Amino acid sequence: MNTAISYALDTTWRPLLKDLGVAPGPVLRRAGLPEDLLARPAARLEAGDFHRFWQGLEAELGDPLLPLRLCQAIRTETFSPPLFAALCSPNFLAAVQRIARYKALVAPMRLSVQEPGPHVALRLAWLDEVPRPPASLIVTELLFFVALARLGTREDIRPWSVQTAEPPREAQAYEDFLGVRIGRGPAHEILFDRQDVLRPFLTSNESMWAAFEPELRTRLAELQASVTVGARVRAGLLEALPGGLATMDAVARKLAMSRRTLQRQLEAEGLTYSRVLQETRQALARHYLEKTTLPAAEIAFLIGFEEPNSFYRAFRDWTGQTPESLRRQARSPLQTHP
């Protein structure tokens, strides 16, 4: 990950915190961030700080319904540039496609929009799985899309399904809001019926979007230019590995370059594709083993191995131990992590 990359802190945080009944100072102190951060005109956070801000908010409120309260506090009259730009869209599908394109400007994550049959799937992936994103951040992002659909259409849009690796506590309150059960699964994903995503937004304003988009395009180009190719490959692999599309050719296509160009640019950074692939697989394997209860055979599939035995052999080569022994070690109360 390129630690020089930073993300704009939404200007609506001050009124949101006020609505939640919490002062910014204690949240920022818990996160180890400057107490005047939210008063700055153009506050930006690197990925680790971004996650610590959320952890500080979690700790200060101590409320398992924090993501739900945040989404219920979102109002059209609160000016948030990402929300406002999305609400300018002609319908929900166009809104999430725009968010997917520009999400990297405001958060260390990627949104992919897929259209499997009668449904549209929104899948979240973090650009760097270590450190792990706070659970409240993941759930808030999933709930946000339901809130956005309802704001734009003024209809009680309900997703077809929702899944995440860590369903929230107090699940009933969240399911009452969503209108559907939250399932447990390896992906952070929400599916909508196609007819719902094509409902027109009553807030549509294409002339306003035309005024917004040139600046967003410029900022995105600047961000992409500052990201190393190795970081872009890792981000692409986080999406590609579960689908078995982790070949160099497939990732080169995702990055809109030829295999030869990708290879040359990685070499300029002192990297090879196989090294980046191995490091990404190893980091993800550790994440799943230490942070989830997924069986090793399923983890093997999620990180792109065709059969579990190949994963077991590779994992022993990487770490000198089996997946099961690492999981036991990570969960031992006597184990001290660096």
N, C-alpha and C positions, 0 to 999 in steps of 0.2 A: 504494500500500500504506500502511496506517495503521501507522506505526512504533511506536505505543504498544501494539500487540497483542503479548502475550508468551505463551509456551507452557511448560507444566510440564515440568521435567526429571525423567524417570523415576527413582524412588528406587532402582531396581535397578542403576544404573550403577556404584556402588562395588563390589558383589560381581562384576558382569560384568567390570570392568576387572581385578579380582583374578584371576578365572578366565583372563583373556587374558594374564596375566603382565605387566601394565603398571601403573605408578603413575599416579594422577590428576594429580599436579603437572605433569609434563612435557607431558601432553596439553593441560592448561588453559593453560600458558604458551605453547605453540605457537599456541593459538587466541586468545591475547590476552585471556583471561578470568581472573577472580579465582581464585587457587589454592584458596580455601576454598569454592568454589561447591558442590561435591558434599556438603560437610558441612552446608550450610544446610538447614533443615527444609522449606522450600518454595521451592526454586530455580526460577527462571523465566528463559527466554531469548527475546529478540526474534528474528525470522526470520534476520537476518544472523548473529547470534551462534550461533543453532542450527546453521547451516551451517558456521560456523567451528569449532564443537566437533567436528563430524564430520571436517572437514579436518585438525584437530589430531590426532585419533585415527588417521586414515589415515597422516599423516606420521610419527607416533611409532612405529607398528607396522611400517609399510613392508611389509605383508603383503597380497598380492593376494587372499588367501582370507579377509580380514577379515569380510565379510558372512556367509560360510558358518560361520566360527568363532563369530560372535555367535549365529546361529540354533541351532547345536548346543549352545550354552551355556544356552539357555532351558530352564528346568525348572519343573514345576508347583509345586515347593516354594519357588521364589523368588517372593516376593510383589511382583507388579507390578499396580497397579490396573487398567490397560487390559487386560492379559492375563487377570487373574482375572475381570473382568467378562465378557469374551468367553467364557471357559471355562464360565461359568454358563449359557450358552445351551443350548436344547434340541438344536440341531444347528449345523452349520457355516454354513448359509445365514443363520440368525438371528444368529449371531455376527458375520458380516461386515456385515450390515445395521446392527447396533448400532455396530460400529466406524465405519462410514460416517457415521452420524449424529453421533458424538461425536469423530471424529478431529481436528477443528479445535481441540480443547482442548489437545492435546499435540504438534501439529506443524503447520507452515505448509503443509498439503497437504489435498487433498480425495480421498476414495475414492468412486467411483461403482460401484454393483452393478447390472449389466444381465443380462437373461435371454434371450439370443438362441437360441431353439429348444432343442436338447438340452443346451446348455451354460449356465453362469453365468460371466459375465465380470467381473473386478475390474480397474478401470482407475484408475491414479493420476494426479493432476494437481496441480502445485504452485500455490499461491495467488499466487505472484509468481515469474515465470520468470527474473527478474534480481534478485539473483545466481542463477546456475544451481545447483541442488542437487548436492552431491557424488555421484559415481557410486556410491560404496559405500553411500550412504544409499538410493538408488533400488533397488539390488540387494537390500539387506537387507530393505526393505519387501516386495519381491516374494517373497523366500524365507520371510519371516515367516508368510505365509498358509498355506504348505505345512506349516511347523512347527506352526502352530496347529491345522490339520485333523488332523494326526497325533497331537498331544497330546490333543485332545478325543475322538477316536474310538479311539485305540490301534490304528489300522490304517495300513498303508503307502499312504496316499493320494498319488496322483500326478496332477499337473495334465495337462490335455489339450494345452495349449500355453502357452508363455511368450514374450513379446517385449519388447524395450526398445530405445531409440535407441542405446545403447552397451552391447552385450553385454560381460561382464567378461572380463578376461584369465584364463588358466587355466580356460577354459570347461569342460573335461572334468570337473573336480572338481565344478563346480556342476551339470552335467548328470547326473552320477552321483547327486547328492543329490536332484535333482528327478525323475529318471526320464524326462526329456524334453529335447530340444534347445532351447537358447535362441535364438530368432530375432531378427533385426534389423528394427525397424519404427519408425514415428513415434510410437507410443503405448507407454506402460509398462503392460502388460496381462498378466493371467494368467487362463486359462480352465480351469474344472473341469467334469467330467461332472456332470449334474444328480443322478444317483444317489449320487454321492460327497458332494455338499453337503447332501444330506438324511439322511445317516447320523447316527444319534443320538450326541450327546456323552455319554460316560460320566461326565463331570464336571458335567453339568447340575445347576443349583441355582437354580430360579426364585425361591425365597424370598430368597436372597441378592441376586439381581438386583433384586428389588423394593425392597430396602434401599438399593442403590447408585443406582438410577435417579433418584430425586427430586433428589439433589444434582447429578448430571450435568446434568439438565434446567435447573436453576437456573444453573449455571456457563455452559452453552451460551447461555442467554438473555442473560446479562450480557455475554458475548463478542460476540454478534450486535448487541447494543445499542451497543457501543463501536466497531463497524466502520462506516466511512463507506459511504454508498450507492455512491459511485464505486468503492470497493474491492470491494464485493459484486458490482457489475456486471462488473468486470474478472475476478473469479474465475469468475463464471458464463460469461463469454465464452470463457475458456480451455477449458471443457468443450464449449461449444456450437459454436464455430467449425468444428472438423473435421467436424461433422455437418451443416453448413449451416443451423443453427438460430440465427443471430445477429440476427434481427430484434428490434426493441424489444419487440414483443408477446410473443415467445418468452421473452426474458430476464425480462420482467416476470412472466410466469407462473412461471418458475423461482424467482423471489424472492417469490412469493406476494403480489403487489400488482398493482394495475391499471396500465395504460400511463400514465394521467394522473397517478397518484400517483408513479410512477417518474420521470416527466418533472419534476414539481414538486420532488421531493426532490433530483434532480440539479441543478436550477436553483438551489436553496438552497445548494448547495456550489460554485456558479460553474461548473458543467459542463453539457454537452449529451451526449446519447446518442451522436451521431455523433462527437464528439470522443473520448469514451472508447473507442469502437469503433476509430477510426483509430489511437489511441495503442497499444491492445492489439495490433492487427494489426502495427503497425510494430515493436513490441518483440519479438513472436514471430518475425516475418520475420528480424530481425537475429540472434535466437538461433539459428534453424535454419541460416541462412547461415554464421554464424561457428563454430558448434559441431557441425554435422553435415555429412554428405556428401549429404544429400537433394537431388535435382534441383529447380530453381526451379519447374518445373511442378507437382511434388508439394507443395512449400511453398505455392504459390498455393491449392491445394485445402485444405490444412490450416488456412489462416487465412481460409477462407470465400469465396474468389473462385471464380466459376463457370468461368472460363477464364483461362489464363495471361497473355494479352495485357493483360487488365484489371489484373492484379497488376503487370506490368512498368511500365505507365503510372503506377499509383499509387505504386509504389516510387520511380520517378524524381521524382515530385512531392514525395515525403517527403524524399528524401535528395540529389537532384540527381545520382544515379548509378544504374547498372544493378545488379541483384542480383549478376551475375557479377563486376563490378568491386569491389563491397564484399567479396565472398568472397575475391578475390585479395588485396585490401588487408589483410584480417583475418589471412590466413595468411602474409603477408610477414614474414620474420624482422626486417626493419628497421622494421616498423610499431610505433609506441608507442601503447598504448591509454591513455586517461585513467583 
